[in-house]
Amino acid sequence: MRLILVRHPQPVVAPGICYGATDLPAAPDDIDRVHTALLASASIPPDAPIYSSPLRRCAALAHRLGTPIFDARLAEMDFGAWEMRAWDDIPRAEVDAWAADLAAYHPGGGESVQEVAERVMAFHAELLRQRHAHAVIVCHAGTIRLLGACANGLPPREVALLAASKPHRLAYGEAVILEANR
């Protein structure tokens, strides 16, 4: 199965803010930019089902691509009390505690990366059972890294660590093609 993973357009938020699971809208001009780029690339088959995180920054683009199937398992990680705070304002000791236990630590009292990995892995397994030739998934950078790590057949903790160890380099609206085993 070919998965076309698309990171959402740029959200309406100041730079340097931890926004995770906060339901922010995408910038309208960036929705247009990403939609146009995706259509021009011709990488999205017309019969591909479109799955999306329900968060508005994903949903707006997904609606432009077709009739999306929203799945909460694709949402970005919930950073709890860190949500909508400047990364620079989060106490260094809390960030260091997370770095010391990337898989199991609950940043801001929110979700751990392992918990996010478990829900993303459940989505991935269900998607593979549906046996589509291809699918489009509009989601978040962290979710994309986790979906990529799912292909290795590892347990949730290892998937979480593998995804968390990769630096985040996905641009807003960037598409990543992943061949998933059936």
VOKE-569222 format. One record per residue: y, x, z of N, C-alpha, C in turn. Coordinates in steps of 0.1 Angstrom, whole numbers. Layout:
// VOKE-569222
<rec n_py="Y" n_px="X" n_pz="Z" ca_py="Y" ca_px="X" ca_pz="Z" c_py="Y" c_px="X" c_pz="Z"/>
...
***
This chain:
// VOKE-569222
<rec n_py="-12" n_px="9" n_pz="0" ca_py="0" ca_px="0" ca_pz="0" c_py="12" c_px="9" c_pz="0"/>
<rec n_py="22" n_px="6" n_pz="-9" ca_py="34" ca_px="13" ca_pz="-9" c_py="44" c_px="6" c_pz="-1"/>
<rec n_py="50" n_px="13" n_pz="9" ca_py="60" ca_px="7" ca_pz="18" c_py="74" c_px="13" c_pz="14"/>
<rec n_py="83" n_px="4" n_pz="11" ca_py="97" ca_px="9" ca_pz="9" c_py="105" c_px="6" c_pz="21"/>
<rec n_py="107" n_px="16" n_pz="29" ca_py="114" ca_px="15" ca_pz="42" c_py="129" c_px="18" c_pz="39"/>
<rec n_py="137" n_px="8" n_pz="43" ca_py="152" ca_px="9" ca_pz="41" c_py="159" c_px="8" c_pz="54"/>
<rec n_py="167" n_px="19" n_pz="57" ca_py="175" ca_px="19" ca_pz="69" c_py="187" c_px="9" c_pz="66"/>
<rec n_py="191" n_px="2" n_pz="76" ca_py="201" ca_px="-8" ca_pz="75" c_py="215" c_px="-1" c_pz="71"/>
<rec n_py="224" n_px="-9" n_pz="65" ca_py="237" ca_px="-4" ca_pz="62" c_py="245" c_px="0" c_pz="75"/>
<rec n_py="256" n_px="6" n_pz="74" ca_py="263" ca_px="11" ca_pz="85" c_py="268" c_px="-1" c_pz="94"/>
<rec n_py="265" n_px="0" n_pz="107" ca_py="270" ca_px="-11" ca_pz="115" c_py="285" c_px="-10" c_pz="119"/>
<rec n_py="291" n_px="-21" n_pz="123" ca_py="304" ca_px="-21" ca_pz="127" c_py="305" c_px="-16" c_pz="142"/>
<rec n_py="307" n_px="-3" n_pz="144" ca_py="307" ca_px="2" ca_pz="157" c_py="314" c_px="16" c_pz="156"/>
<rec n_py="320" n_px="20" n_pz="167" ca_py="327" ca_px="33" ca_pz="167" c_py="317" c_px="44" c_pz="166"/>
<rec n_py="320" n_px="56" n_pz="160" ca_py="311" ca_px="67" ca_pz="160" c_py="308" c_px="72" c_pz="175"/>
<rec n_py="295" n_px="77" n_pz="177" ca_py="292" ca_px="82" ca_pz="190" c_py="288" c_px="72" c_pz="200"/>
<rec n_py="286" n_px="60" n_pz="196" ca_py="282" ca_px="49" ca_pz="206" c_py="266" c_px="47" c_pz="205"/>
<rec n_py="260" n_px="46" n_pz="216" ca_py="246" ca_px="42" ca_pz="217" c_py="245" c_px="27" c_pz="215"/>
<rec n_py="240" n_px="23" n_pz="204" ca_py="239" ca_px="8" ca_pz="201" c_py="225" c_px="2" c_pz="200"/>
<rec n_py="215" n_px="10" n_pz="199" ca_py="201" ca_px="6" ca_pz="199" c_py="199" c_px="-9" c_pz="195"/>
<rec n_py="195" n_px="-17" n_pz="205" ca_py="191" ca_px="-31" ca_pz="203" c_py="203" c_px="-40" c_pz="202"/>
<rec n_py="215" n_px="-35" n_pz="204" ca_py="227" ca_px="-44" ca_pz="204" c_py="227" c_px="-50" c_pz="190"/>
<rec n_py="230" n_px="-63" n_pz="189" ca_py="230" ca_px="-70" ca_pz="176" c_py="243" c_px="-69" c_pz="169"/>
<rec n_py="246" n_px="-58" n_pz="163" ca_py="258" ca_px="-56" ca_pz="156" c_py="257" c_px="-60" c_pz="141"/>
<rec n_py="269" n_px="-65" n_pz="135" ca_py="268" ca_px="-67" ca_pz="121" c_py="270" c_px="-54" c_pz="113"/>
<rec n_py="266" n_px="-55" n_pz="101" ca_py="268" ca_px="-43" ca_pz="92" c_py="281" c_px="-45" c_pz="85"/>
<rec n_py="287" n_px="-34" n_pz="81" ca_py="300" ca_px="-34" ca_pz="74" c_py="297" c_px="-41" c_pz="60"/>
<rec n_py="305" n_px="-51" n_pz="57" ca_py="302" ca_px="-59" ca_pz="44" c_py="303" c_px="-49" c_pz="32"/>
<rec n_py="312" n_px="-40" n_pz="31" ca_py="312" ca_px="-31" ca_pz="19" c_py="300" c_px="-22" c_pz="19"/>
<rec n_py="294" n_px="-19" n_pz="30" ca_py="282" ca_px="-10" ca_pz="30" c_py="270" c_px="-18" c_pz="26"/>
<rec n_py="270" n_px="-31" n_pz="30" ca_py="259" ca_px="-40" ca_pz="25" c_py="259" c_px="-40" c_pz="10"/>
<rec n_py="271" n_px="-42" n_pz="4" ca_py="272" ca_px="-42" ca_pz="-10" c_py="268" c_px="-29" c_pz="-16"/>
<rec n_py="272" n_px="-18" n_pz="-11" ca_py="268" ca_px="-4" ca_pz="-16" c_py="253" c_px="-2" c_pz="-16"/>
<rec n_py="247" n_px="-6" n_pz="-4" ca_py="232" ca_px="-3" ca_pz="-3" c_py="225" c_px="-13" c_pz="-13"/>
<rec n_py="229" n_px="-25" n_pz="-13" ca_py="222" ca_px="-35" ca_pz="-22" c_py="223" c_px="-30" c_pz="-37"/>
<rec n_py="235" n_px="-26" n_pz="-41" ca_py="237" ca_px="-21" ca_pz="-55" c_py="228" c_px="-9" c_pz="-57"/>
<rec n_py="228" n_px="0" n_pz="-48" ca_py="220" ca_px="13" ca_pz="-49" c_py="205" c_px="9" c_pz="-50"/>
<rec n_py="200" n_px="0" n_pz="-42" ca_py="186" ca_px="-3" ca_pz="-42" c_py="182" c_px="-10" c_pz="-55"/>
<rec n_py="191" n_px="-19" n_pz="-60" ca_py="188" ca_px="-25" ca_pz="-73" c_py="188" c_px="-15" c_pz="-85"/>
<rec n_py="198" n_px="-6" n_pz="-84" ca_py="199" ca_px="4" ca_pz="-95" c_py="187" c_px="14" c_pz="-95"/>
<rec n_py="181" n_px="16" n_pz="-83" ca_py="170" ca_px="26" ca_pz="-82" c_py="157" c_px="20" c_pz="-88"/>
<rec n_py="157" n_px="6" n_pz="-89" ca_py="145" ca_px="-1" ca_pz="-94" c_py="132" c_px="2" c_pz="-86"/>
<rec n_py="134" n_px="6" n_pz="-73" ca_py="122" ca_px="9" ca_pz="-65" c_py="117" c_px="-3" c_pz="-58"/>
<rec n_py="123" n_px="-14" n_pz="-59" ca_py="118" ca_px="-26" ca_pz="-52" c_py="112" c_px="-36" c_pz="-62"/>
<rec n_py="99" n_px="-37" n_pz="-62" ca_py="92" ca_px="-46" ca_pz="-71" c_py="97" c_px="-60" c_pz="-68"/>
<rec n_py="98" n_px="-69" n_pz="-79" ca_py="103" ca_px="-82" ca_pz="-77" c_py="94" c_px="-91" c_pz="-68"/>
<rec n_py="81" n_px="-88" n_pz="-68" ca_py="72" ca_px="-96" ca_pz="-60" c_py="69" c_px="-90" c_pz="-46"/>
<rec n_py="76" n_px="-80" n_pz="-42" ca_py="74" ca_px="-74" ca_pz="-29" c_py="78" c_px="-83" c_pz="-18"/>
<rec n_py="70" n_px="-85" n_pz="-8" ca_py="75" ca_px="-93" ca_pz="4" c_py="85" c_px="-84" c_pz="11"/>
<rec n_py="95" n_px="-90" n_pz="17" ca_py="106" ca_px="-83" ca_pz="24" c_py="105" c_px="-87" c_pz="39"/>
<rec n_py="102" n_px="-76" n_pz="47" ca_py="102" ca_px="-77" ca_pz="61" c_py="114" c_px="-71" c_pz="67"/>
<rec n_py="119" n_px="-77" n_pz="78" ca_py="131" ca_px="-72" ca_pz="84" c_py="132" c_px="-73" c_pz="99"/>
<rec n_py="138" n_px="-63" n_pz="105" ca_py="143" ca_px="-65" ca_pz="119" c_py="152" c_px="-77" c_pz="119"/>
<rec n_py="152" n_px="-85" n_pz="130" ca_py="160" ca_px="-96" ca_pz="130" c_py="175" c_px="-93" c_pz="134"/>
<rec n_py="178" n_px="-80" n_pz="137" ca_py="191" ca_px="-77" ca_pz="141" c_py="200" c_px="-78" c_pz="128"/>
<rec n_py="213" n_px="-83" n_pz="130" ca_py="222" ca_px="-86" ca_pz="119" c_py="224" c_px="-75" c_pz="109"/>
<rec n_py="224" n_px="-63" n_pz="114" ca_py="227" ca_px="-52" ca_pz="105" c_py="216" c_px="-50" c_pz="95"/>
<rec n_py="204" n_px="-55" n_pz="98" ca_py="193" ca_px="-55" ca_pz="89" c_py="192" c_px="-68" c_pz="81"/>
<rec n_py="193" n_px="-79" n_pz="88" ca_py="191" ca_px="-92" ca_pz="83" c_py="201" c_px="-95" c_pz="71"/>
<rec n_py="213" n_px="-90" n_pz="72" ca_py="223" ca_px="-92" ca_pz="61" c_py="218" c_px="-86" c_pz="48"/>
<rec n_py="213" n_px="-74" n_pz="48" ca_py="208" ca_px="-68" ca_pz="36" c_py="195" c_px="-74" c_pz="32"/>
<rec n_py="186" n_px="-77" n_pz="41" ca_py="173" ca_px="-83" ca_pz="38" c_py="175" c_px="-97" c_pz="30"/>
<rec n_py="185" n_px="-105" n_pz="35" ca_py="188" ca_px="-117" ca_pz="28" c_py="193" c_px="-115" c_pz="13"/>
<rec n_py="200" n_px="-104" n_pz="11" ca_py="205" ca_px="-101" ca_pz="-2" c_py="193" c_px="-97" c_pz="-11"/>
<rec n_py="183" n_px="-91" n_pz="-6" ca_py="171" ca_px="-87" ca_pz="-13" c_py="161" c_px="-98" c_pz="-17"/>
<rec n_py="162" n_px="-109" n_pz="-10" ca_py="153" ca_px="-120" ca_pz="-12" c_py="151" c_px="-129" c_pz="0"/>
<rec n_py="139" n_px="-134" n_pz="2" ca_py="137" ca_px="-142" ca_pz="14" c_py="129" c_px="-134" c_pz="24"/>
<rec n_py="136" n_px="-129" n_pz="34" ca_py="129" ca_px="-120" ca_pz="44" c_py="120" c_px="-127" c_pz="54"/>
<rec n_py="111" n_px="-120" n_pz="59" ca_py="102" ca_px="-124" ca_pz="70" c_py="107" c_px="-115" c_pz="82"/>
<rec n_py="113" n_px="-122" n_pz="92" ca_py="118" ca_px="-114" ca_pz="103" c_py="108" c_px="-112" c_pz="113"/>
<rec n_py="107" n_px="-100" n_pz="119" ca_py="97" ca_px="-96" ca_pz="128" c_py="104" c_px="-87" c_pz="139"/>
<rec n_py="104" n_px="-93" n_pz="151" ca_py="111" ca_px="-86" ca_pz="163" c_py="105" c_px="-72" c_pz="166"/>
<rec n_py="92" n_px="-70" n_pz="161" ca_py="86" ca_px="-57" ca_pz="164" c_py="93" c_px="-46" c_pz="156"/>
<rec n_py="101" n_px="-49" n_pz="146" ca_py="108" ca_px="-39" ca_pz="138" c_py="122" c_px="-36" c_pz="144"/>
<rec n_py="126" n_px="-42" n_pz="155" ca_py="139" ca_px="-40" ca_pz="161" c_py="140" c_px="-26" c_pz="166"/>
<rec n_py="153" n_px="-21" n_pz="167" ca_py="155" ca_px="-8" ca_pz="173" c_py="152" c_px="-8" c_pz="188"/>
<rec n_py="151" n_px="4" n_pz="193" ca_py="148" ca_px="6" ca_pz="207" c_py="159" c_px="0" c_pz="216"/>
<rec n_py="155" n_px="-6" n_pz="227" ca_py="165" ca_px="-11" ca_pz="237" c_py="168" c_px="0" c_pz="247"/>
<rec n_py="180" n_px="4" n_pz="247" ca_py="185" ca_px="15" ca_pz="256" c_py="190" c_px="10" c_pz="269"/>
<rec n_py="188" n_px="-3" n_pz="272" ca_py="192" ca_px="-8" ca_pz="285" c_py="207" c_px="-6" c_pz="288"/>
<rec n_py="210" n_px="0" n_pz="300" ca_py="223" ca_px="2" ca_pz="304" c_py="231" c_px="12" c_pz="296"/>
<rec n_py="224" n_px="19" n_pz="287" ca_py="231" ca_px="29" ca_pz="278" c_py="237" c_px="22" c_pz="266"/>
<rec n_py="232" n_px="9" n_pz="263" ca_py="237" ca_px="2" ca_pz="252" c_py="253" c_px="1" c_pz="252"/>
<rec n_py="259" n_px="4" n_pz="241" ca_py="273" ca_px="3" ca_pz="238" c_py="281" c_px="12" c_pz="247"/>
<rec n_py="275" n_px="23" n_pz="252" ca_py="282" ca_px="34" ca_pz="259" c_py="283" c_px="45" c_pz="249"/>
<rec n_py="293" n_px="53" n_pz="251" ca_py="294" ca_px="66" ca_pz="243" c_py="283" c_px="75" c_pz="248"/>
<rec n_py="277" n_px="81" n_pz="238" ca_py="266" ca_px="91" ca_pz="242" c_py="272" c_px="102" c_pz="251"/>
<rec n_py="284" n_px="106" n_pz="249" ca_py="290" ca_px="116" ca_pz="258" c_py="293" c_px="111" c_pz="272"/>
<rec n_py="293" n_px="98" n_pz="274" ca_py="295" ca_px="92" ca_pz="288" c_py="282" c_px="90" c_pz="296"/>
<rec n_py="271" n_px="92" n_pz="289" ca_py="258" ca_px="90" ca_pz="296" c_py="255" c_px="103" c_pz="304"/>
<rec n_py="253" n_px="102" n_pz="317" ca_py="251" ca_px="114" ca_pz="325" c_py="240" c_px="123" c_pz="319"/>
<rec n_py="244" n_px="136" n_pz="319" ca_py="235" ca_px="146" ca_pz="314" c_py="221" c_px="146" c_pz="320"/>
<rec n_py="221" n_px="143" n_pz="333" ca_py="208" ca_px="143" ca_pz="340" c_py="199" c_px="132" c_pz="335"/>
<rec n_py="205" n_px="121" n_pz="330" ca_py="196" ca_px="110" ca_pz="325" c_py="191" c_px="114" c_pz="311"/>
<rec n_py="200" n_px="120" n_pz="303" ca_py="195" ca_px="125" ca_pz="290" c_py="185" c_px="136" c_pz="291"/>
<rec n_py="186" n_px="145" n_pz="301" ca_py="177" ca_px="155" ca_pz="303" c_py="163" c_px="149" c_pz="308"/>
<rec n_py="164" n_px="139" n_pz="316" ca_py="151" ca_px="132" ca_pz="321" c_py="144" c_px="126" c_pz="309"/>
<rec n_py="151" n_px="120" n_pz="300" ca_py="145" ca_px="115" ca_pz="288" c_py="139" c_px="126" c_pz="279"/>
<rec n_py="146" n_px="137" n_pz="278" ca_py="141" ca_px="148" ca_pz="270" c_py="128" c_px="154" c_pz="276"/>
<rec n_py="127" n_px="154" n_pz="289" ca_py="116" ca_px="159" ca_pz="296" c_py="103" c_px="150" c_pz="295"/>
<rec n_py="105" n_px="138" n_pz="291" ca_py="94" ca_px="128" ca_pz="290" c_py="97" c_px="119" c_pz="279"/>
<rec n_py="98" n_px="124" n_pz="266" ca_py="102" ca_px="116" ca_pz="255" c_py="94" c_px="103" c_pz="253"/>
<rec n_py="81" n_px="103" n_pz="256" ca_py="73" ca_px="91" ca_pz="253" c_py="75" c_px="80" c_pz="263"/>
<rec n_py="75" n_px="84" n_pz="276" ca_py="74" ca_px="74" ca_pz="287" c_py="87" c_px="71" c_pz="294"/>
<rec n_py="97" n_px="79" n_pz="293" ca_py="110" ca_px="76" ca_pz="300" c_py="116" c_px="64" c_pz="294"/>
<rec n_py="123" n_px="56" n_pz="303" ca_py="130" ca_px="44" ca_pz="299" c_py="145" c_px="46" c_pz="300"/>
<rec n_py="151" n_px="51" n_pz="288" ca_py="165" ca_px="53" ca_pz="288" c_py="173" c_px="41" c_pz="292"/>
<rec n_py="182" n_px="43" n_pz="302" ca_py="190" ca_px="32" ca_pz="307" c_py="183" c_px="21" c_pz="312"/>
<rec n_py="170" n_px="23" n_pz="316" ca_py="162" ca_px="12" ca_pz="321" c_py="156" c_px="3" c_pz="310"/>
<rec n_py="158" n_px="7" n_pz="297" ca_py="153" ca_px="-1" ca_pz="286" c_py="139" c_px="2" c_pz="282"/>
<rec n_py="136" n_px="3" n_pz="270" ca_py="122" ca_px="5" ca_pz="265" c_py="120" c_px="20" c_pz="264"/>
<rec n_py="107" n_px="24" n_pz="266" ca_py="103" ca_px="38" ca_pz="263" c_py="100" c_px="39" c_pz="248"/>
<rec n_py="100" n_px="51" n_pz="243" ca_py="96" ca_px="53" ca_pz="229" c_py="81" c_px="49" c_pz="227"/>
<rec n_py="73" n_px="51" n_pz="237" ca_py="59" ca_px="46" ca_pz="236" c_py="58" c_px="31" c_pz="235"/>
<rec n_py="66" n_px="24" n_pz="242" ca_py="66" ca_px="9" ca_pz="241" c_py="70" c_px="5" c_pz="227"/>
<rec n_py="80" n_px="11" n_pz="222" ca_py="85" ca_px="8" ca_pz="208" c_py="74" c_px="12" c_pz="198"/>
<rec n_py="67" n_px="23" n_pz="200" ca_py="56" ca_px="27" ca_pz="192" c_py="45" c_px="17" c_pz="192"/>
<rec n_py="42" n_px="11" n_pz="203" ca_py="31" ca_px="1" ca_pz="204" c_py="35" c_px="-11" c_pz="196"/>
<rec n_py="47" n_px="-16" n_pz="197" ca_py="50" ca_px="-28" ca_pz="189" c_py="51" c_px="-25" c_pz="174"/>
<rec n_py="56" n_px="-13" n_pz="170" ca_py="57" ca_px="-9" ca_pz="156" c_py="43" c_px="-7" c_pz="150"/>
<rec n_py="34" n_px="-1" n_pz="158" ca_py="20" ca_px="1" ca_pz="154" c_py="13" c_px="-13" c_pz="152"/>
<rec n_py="16" n_px="-23" n_pz="161" ca_py="10" ca_px="-36" ca_pz="159" c_py="15" c_px="-42" c_pz="146"/>
<rec n_py="28" n_px="-41" n_pz="143" ca_py="33" ca_px="-46" ca_pz="130" c_py="26" c_px="-39" c_pz="119"/>
<rec n_py="25" n_px="-26" n_pz="119" ca_py="19" ca_px="-18" ca_pz="109" c_py="4" c_px="-22" c_pz="106"/>
<rec n_py="-3" n_px="-24" n_pz="117" ca_py="-17" ca_px="-28" ca_pz="115" c_py="-18" c_px="-42" c_pz="109"/>
<rec n_py="-10" n_px="-51" n_pz="113" ca_py="-10" ca_px="-64" ca_pz="108" c_py="-6" c_px="-64" c_pz="93"/>
<rec n_py="4" n_px="-56" n_pz="89" ca_py="8" ca_px="-55" ca_pz="76" c_py="-3" c_px="-50" c_pz="67"/>
<rec n_py="-10" n_px="-40" n_pz="71" ca_py="-21" ca_px="-34" ca_pz="64" c_py="-32" c_px="-44" c_pz="61"/>
<rec n_py="-35" n_px="-53" n_pz="71" ca_py="-45" ca_px="-63" ca_pz="69" c_py="-41" c_px="-73" c_pz="59"/>
<rec n_py="-28" n_px="-75" n_pz="56" ca_py="-24" ca_px="-84" ca_pz="46" c_py="-26" c_px="-79" c_pz="31"/>
<rec n_py="-29" n_px="-66" n_pz="30" ca_py="-33" ca_px="-60" ca_pz="17" c_py="-23" c_px="-63" c_pz="5"/>
<rec n_py="-10" n_px="-62" n_pz="8" ca_py="-1" ca_px="-63" ca_pz="-3" c_py="-2" c_px="-49" c_pz="-11"/>
<rec n_py="2" n_px="-50" n_pz="-23" ca_py="3" ca_px="-38" ca_pz="-31" c_py="15" c_px="-29" c_pz="-26"/>
<rec n_py="26" n_px="-37" n_pz="-22" ca_py="38" ca_px="-30" ca_pz="-18" c_py="46" c_px="-40" c_pz="-9"/>
<rec n_py="55" n_px="-35" n_pz="-1" ca_py="63" ca_px="-43" ca_pz="8" c_py="76" c_px="-35" c_pz="11"/>
<rec n_py="87" n_px="-43" n_pz="13" ca_py="100" ca_px="-37" ca_pz="16" c_py="102" c_px="-40" c_pz="31"/>
<rec n_py="106" n_px="-30" n_pz="38" ca_py="109" ca_px="-32" ca_pz="53" c_py="123" c_px="-27" c_pz="55"/>
<rec n_py="132" n_px="-36" n_pz="59" ca_py="146" ca_px="-32" ca_pz="63" c_py="146" c_px="-31" c_pz="78"/>
<rec n_py="149" n_px="-19" n_pz="83" ca_py="148" ca_px="-17" ca_pz="97" c_py="157" c_px="-6" c_pz="101"/>
<rec n_py="154" n_px="2" n_pz="111" ca_py="162" ca_px="12" ca_pz="118" c_py="156" c_px="26" c_pz="116"/>
<rec n_py="164" n_px="36" n_pz="118" ca_py="159" ca_px="50" ca_pz="117" c_py="147" c_px="53" c_pz="126"/>
<rec n_py="148" n_px="48" n_pz="139" ca_py="137" ca_px="51" ca_pz="148" c_py="124" c_px="43" c_pz="143"/>
<rec n_py="126" n_px="31" n_pz="139" ca_py="115" ca_px="24" ca_pz="134" c_py="108" c_px="30" c_pz="122"/>
<rec n_py="117" n_px="35" n_pz="113" ca_py="112" ca_px="42" ca_pz="101" c_py="104" c_px="54" c_pz="105"/>
<rec n_py="109" n_px="62" n_pz="114" ca_py="101" ca_px="74" ca_pz="119" c_py="88" c_px="70" c_pz="125"/>
<rec n_py="88" n_px="59" n_pz="133" ca_py="75" ca_px="55" ca_pz="139" c_py="66" c_px="50" c_pz="128"/>
<rec n_py="70" n_px="42" n_pz="118" ca_py="61" ca_px="37" ca_pz="108" c_py="55" c_px="49" c_pz="100"/>
<rec n_py="63" n_px="60" n_pz="98" ca_py="58" ca_px="72" ca_pz="92" c_py="47" c_px="78" c_pz="100"/>
<rec n_py="49" n_px="78" n_pz="113" ca_py="39" ca_px="84" ca_pz="122" c_py="26" c_px="76" c_pz="124"/>
<rec n_py="27" n_px="63" n_pz="121" ca_py="16" ca_px="54" ca_pz="122" c_py="5" c_px="58" c_pz="112"/>
<rec n_py="8" n_px="64" n_pz="101" ca_py="-1" ca_px="68" ca_pz="91" c_py="-12" c_px="78" c_pz="95"/>
<rec n_py="-9" n_px="85" n_pz="106" ca_py="-18" ca_px="95" ca_pz="111" c_py="-30" c_px="90" c_pz="119"/>
<rec n_py="-30" n_px="78" n_pz="123" ca_py="-41" ca_px="72" ca_pz="131" c_py="-42" c_px="77" c_pz="145"/>
<rec n_py="-30" n_px="81" n_pz="150" ca_py="-29" ca_px="86" ca_pz="164" c_py="-28" c_px="75" c_pz="174"/>
<rec n_py="-30" n_px="77" n_pz="187" ca_py="-28" ca_px="67" ca_pz="197" c_py="-12" c_px="66" c_pz="200"/>
<rec n_py="-8" n_px="55" n_pz="206" ca_py="6" ca_px="52" ca_pz="207" c_py="15" c_px="64" c_pz="213"/>
<rec n_py="10" n_px="70" n_pz="224" ca_py="17" ca_px="81" ca_pz="230" c_py="20" c_px="92" c_pz="220"/>
<rec n_py="10" n_px="96" n_pz="212" ca_py="11" ca_px="106" ca_pz="202" c_py="20" c_px="102" c_pz="190"/>
<rec n_py="19" n_px="89" n_pz="186" ca_py="28" ca_px="84" ca_pz="176" c_py="43" c_px="85" c_pz="181"/>
<rec n_py="45" n_px="81" n_pz="194" ca_py="58" ca_px="82" ca_pz="199" c_py="63" c_px="96" c_pz="200"/>
<rec n_py="55" n_px="105" n_pz="204" ca_py="59" ca_px="119" ca_pz="204" c_py="62" c_px="125" c_pz="191"/>
<rec n_py="53" n_px="122" n_pz="181" ca_py="55" ca_px="127" ca_pz="167" c_py="68" c_px="122" c_pz="162"/>
<rec n_py="71" n_px="109" n_pz="163" ca_py="83" ca_px="103" ca_pz="158" c_py="96" c_px="108" c_pz="165"/>
<rec n_py="95" n_px="110" n_pz="178" ca_py="106" ca_px="115" ca_pz="186" c_py="109" c_px="129" c_pz="184"/>
<rec n_py="99" n_px="137" n_pz="179" ca_py="101" ca_px="151" ca_pz="177" c_py="108" c_px="154" c_pz="164"/>
<rec n_py="109" n_px="144" n_pz="155" ca_py="115" ca_px="146" ca_pz="142" c_py="130" c_px="143" c_pz="143"/>
<rec n_py="138" n_px="152" n_pz="138" ca_py="153" ca_px="150" ca_pz="139" c_py="156" c_px="138" c_pz="130"/>
<rec n_py="166" n_px="131" n_pz="134" ca_py="171" ca_px="119" ca_pz="127" c_py="180" c_px="123" c_pz="116"/>
<rec n_py="176" n_px="121" n_pz="104" ca_py="184" ca_px="125" ca_pz="92" c_py="185" c_px="114" c_pz="82"/>
<rec n_py="183" n_px="102" n_pz="85" ca_py="183" ca_px="91" ca_pz="76" c_py="197" c_px="85" c_pz="75"/>
<rec n_py="202" n_px="85" n_pz="63" ca_py="216" ca_px="79" ca_pz="61" c_py="215" c_px="64" c_pz="61"/>
<rec n_py="226" n_px="58" n_pz="64" ca_py="226" ca_px="43" ca_pz="64" c_py="223" c_px="39" c_pz="49"/>
<rec n_py="213" n_px="30" n_pz="48" ca_py="210" ca_px="24" ca_pz="35" c_py="200" c_px="33" c_pz="28"/>
<rec n_py="195" n_px="44" n_pz="34" ca_py="186" ca_px="53" ca_pz="27" c_py="172" c_px="46" c_pz="26"/>
<rec n_py="165" n_px="48" n_pz="15" ca_py="152" ca_px="42" ca_pz="13" c_py="142" c_px="54" c_pz="14"/>
<rec n_py="131" n_px="51" n_pz="20" ca_py="120" ca_px="61" ca_pz="22" c_py="107" c_px="54" c_pz="17"/>
<rec n_py="100" n_px="61" n_pz="8" ca_py="87" ca_px="55" ca_pz="3" c_py="76" c_px="61" c_pz="11"/>
<rec n_py="67" n_px="52" n_pz="15" ca_py="56" ca_px="57" ca_pz="23" c_py="43" c_px="50" c_pz="17"/>
<rec n_py="33" n_px="58" n_pz="15" ca_py="20" ca_px="53" ca_pz="10" c_py="12" c_px="51" c_pz="23"/>
<rec n_py="8" n_px="39" n_pz="26" ca_py="1" ca_px="35" ca_pz="38" c_py="-14" c_px="33" c_pz="34"/>
<rec n_py="-23" n_px="38" n_pz="42" ca_py="-37" ca_px="36" ca_pz="39" c_py="-41" c_px="21" c_pz="42"/>
<rec n_py="-50" n_px="16" n_pz="34" ca_py="-54" ca_px="2" ca_pz="36" c_py="-65" c_px="2" c_pz="46"/>
***
